[in-house]
Amino acid sequence: MRRSGEWIACVGPFLFPWGEPGSRRVFGLVGSLAAAGQHVVVASGDPEPRTPTVLPGVEGPGSVSHVGLGEAPAAGAGLIDASVRMLITWGRRTVRWLDEQPTRPSHVLVHGGQAQYAFHLRRWCERHRVPLVIDVVDWYNGRYVRGGTFGPLHVSMKLALQYHYPRCDGVVAISTWLATYYAARVGAVVRVPPTLDVRNLPLTAPGTQQGSGLTLVYAGNPGRNNKDLLADVVAAVERAHSVEAPVELRVLGPSVDEVRAMVGGRLPDNVRAMGRLAQREVPLALQRADFSVLLRRPERASNAGFSTKFCESLANGVPVLANLTSDMGQYLHHRVEGLVCPDDSVESLTEVIRRAAGLSAGERALMRVAARERALKSFDYRAYAATLGAFFDGLRR
């Protein structure tokens, strides 16, 4: 039970104001906590705001406020300054802010920051007997990290994952893989997939009508080394397209030049790179498609993480064409919320796209309804309010 005057500190150098892509995961978690009656202060790496500002849009007896601590390197910071901040001093401003508060938080929830950040927060929580909870969302592959496998950033990430996080009081894991790993090392673990405000996300745009072709969408950042296999998606879309069953792929996020670089040259005529859209425009662009498409290698990094793109597509009532990685098999059932690709090959995805093009208007409509219903049940932040509330209540010192 929450005591009067209690609050939870949610901290991380890469958290941004409510609704920005880089912090949707965290704001889903704090939304669940607020719905459970907790008062949460999100202390981000931003320089603003200097005093806590209540964030709108959270339903429940609790609340969420945001304050900027200037922990992250400033935009345009030089390599040396950014490296010193990330590898040596990260976390000191956050600890100083915690010391300045008139009352200590009941818990500290940490998202990101790697080893040095975790080191400072662990010391502070141990000294003040405040439970430390880590939100773990990935098991980083050095191929996708700046500097590579043996670079300082990847080394710091692995030190946090394998040394600091197992010594905290609790872990919120984004996947079954991570929950299983930490269950053997941490006393308290709870699995929570990516969540968002599905209930208040309006559905305003239908997909294309049967007979006018098939419209697919990819929305997001493929990441370093093209971890979402966007080049293979483009190849499959080009192969599946025909005069009798036209297929179009809309790529939201990367620029035309970035997509060309990923595919190694010219874009097919049926692929449109639309660049970065304003955040308010993304739901409408998603909803105008018949399916979103996601292809990933079935490797440890993919199975440890969980694609937010997948959850956002279902939330927008857009079924998904994808191979199954991580826990996606719990939410994507063949011919229900989309079509399952048997593997990550171009050949398999080509065949799945052709099957999608052959679906009737009624079958497409049923999948859109099923996608939205799955998101409401499994990815709305309110669905995890009781679970997270009980988890944090059980972690008192």
HELIX and SHEET records of a PDB file:
HELIX    1   1 PRO A   21  SER A   23  5                                   3    
HELIX    2   2 ARG A   24  ALA A   35  1                                  12    
HELIX    3   3 LEU A   79  VAL A   84  1                                   6    
HELIX    4   4 ARG A   85  THR A   89  3                                   5    
HELIX    5   5 ARG A   92  GLU A  100  1                                   9    
HELIX    6   6 GLN A  114  HIS A  128  1                                  15    
HELIX    7   7 GLY A  142  TYR A  144  5                                   3    
HELIX    8   8 PRO A  152  LEU A  159  1                                   8    
HELIX    9   9 ALA A  160  HIS A  164  3                                   5    
HELIX   10  10 TYR A  165  ARG A  167  5                                   3    
HELIX   11  11 THR A  176  ALA A  183  1                                   8    
HELIX   12  12 ARG A  224  ASN A  226  5                                   3    
HELIX   13  13 LEU A  230  ALA A  240  1                                  11    
HELIX   14  14 VAL A  256  VAL A  263  1                                   8    
HELIX   15  15 GLN A  279  GLU A  281  5                                   3    
HELIX   16  16 VAL A  282  GLN A  287  1                                   6    
HELIX   17  17 ARG A  300  ALA A  304  1                                   5    
HELIX   18  18 THR A  308  ALA A  315  1                                   8    
HELIX   19  19 MET A  328  GLN A  330  5                                   3    
HELIX   20  20 VAL A  346  ALA A  357  1                                  12    
HELIX   21  21 ALA A  361  SER A  378  1                                  18    
HELIX   22  22 TYR A  381  TYR A  384  5                                   4    
HELIX   23  23 ALA A  385  ASP A  393  1                                   9    
SHEET    1   A 8 THR A  53  VAL A  54  0                                        
SHEET    2   A 8 SER A  63  GLY A  68 -1                                        
SHEET    3   A 8 HIS A  39  SER A  44  1                                        
SHEET    4   A 8 ILE A   8  VAL A  11  1                                        
SHEET    5   A 8 HIS A 107  HIS A 111  1                                        
SHEET    6   A 8 LEU A 132  VAL A 136  1                                        
SHEET    7   A 8 GLY A 170  ALA A 173  1                                        
SHEET    8   A 8 VAL A 189  ARG A 191  1                                        
SHEET    1   B 6 VAL A 271  GLY A 275  0                                        
SHEET    2   B 6 VAL A 247  LEU A 252  1                                        
SHEET    3   B 6 LEU A 214  ALA A 219  1                                        
SHEET    4   B 6 PHE A 291  LEU A 294  1                                        
SHEET    5   B 6 VAL A 320  ASN A 323  1                                        
SHEET    6   B 6 GLY A 338  CYS A 341  1                                        
END                                                                             
